[in-house]
Amino acid sequence: MPRMSAPVFVDTNVLIYARDRGEPAKQPRASEWLKHLWHERAGRTSVQVLSEYYVNVTRKLDPGLSREEAWDDVNALLAWRPQVIDSALLQRAREIEQRYRLSWWDSLVVAAAQRQGCALLLSEDFQDGAVYGDVTIRSPFTLSLGEDAAAYVAARSVAPARRPRGRPKGSTPRTRA
């Protein structure tokens, strides 16, 4: 299995599927991804995602987890250095919301992935393959386990197809005589 060389952001639904016995097709795949990301030390997430996870697995999952089990999961995931919600994240999320017309909550997730330098965001809640800035969304159920996230970083660093705006480098502004 190739080594992940870039961080990968994990959305709430992937964490939930890893614990959801009611999803026999998705649970093992989500669990494999989490195990792989732990092994590679490549997993990233956010405080928002951990909060959503805790609420969903204790209140909505059937059968749900006890609060103690859910907290143990959240506590372990703190090792992934979850992105906190601060003013910079809120500003970035607002830019994403306006530019891509995403929901506020999805904008916060994408902003958190961007702030953590993640090239990949594993989620089933977005369109598979969608790109938001330097972050590519991939479903953990279609992406091959262990695909090197660095390939997405390299793909995003290709020069833009259109010319940059503004004055060309080295040009001087015209002055009126």
Residue, then its C-alpha position, 0 to 999 in steps of 0.5 A: m500500500p503506498r504511503m500517504s504523503a499529504p494530509v487527508f481531511v475526513d468528514t463526519n459521514v466517514l467517521i459515522y459510517a465506520r461505527d454504523r452497523g446498519e451500513p454493512a457495505k460501507q462500514p468496513r470501507a470507512s473503517e479501512w480508510l480510518k485505519h489507514l490514515w491512522h497508520e500513515r498519520a495523515g488524517r485531519t478533521s475539524v472541531q465542527v466534524l467532531s461535534e457533528y460526529y458526537v451528536n449523530v452517533t449518540r442521538k441518531l445512529d441506531p443502535g447508537l453509541s453510549r456517550e462514553e464510547a462516542w467521547d472516547d472516539v472524539n478524544a482519540l481523534l484529537a490527535w489529528r489536531p482538529q481545525v478550530i473554528d476561529s475568525a480566519l476559518l469563518q472568513r474563509a468559509r464565507e468566501i467559499e460559500q459565496r464563490y461555490r454556493l455551498s451550504w454554510w456547514d459544507s463551506l466550513v468543512v472545505a475551509a477547514a480542509q484548506r486551512q490544514g493543507c489537505a489536498l483530499l477531503l473524504s466525504e460522501d456528502f459532496q460531489d465525488g471529484a468536485v474541486y474547491g480551490d486546492v481541495t478535491i472531494r473524493s468518496p471513500f467508497t470510490l477512491s482506491l484505498g491508499e491512493d497517494a494524496a500527493a497526486y492531488v497536490a501535484a495536479r493542483s499546482v499546474a499553471p492556470a489555463r488563463r492569464p493572470r489579471g493585472r499588469p504583466k510583471g516588469s511593466t511600469p504604469r503609464t504616466r501622463a505628461 
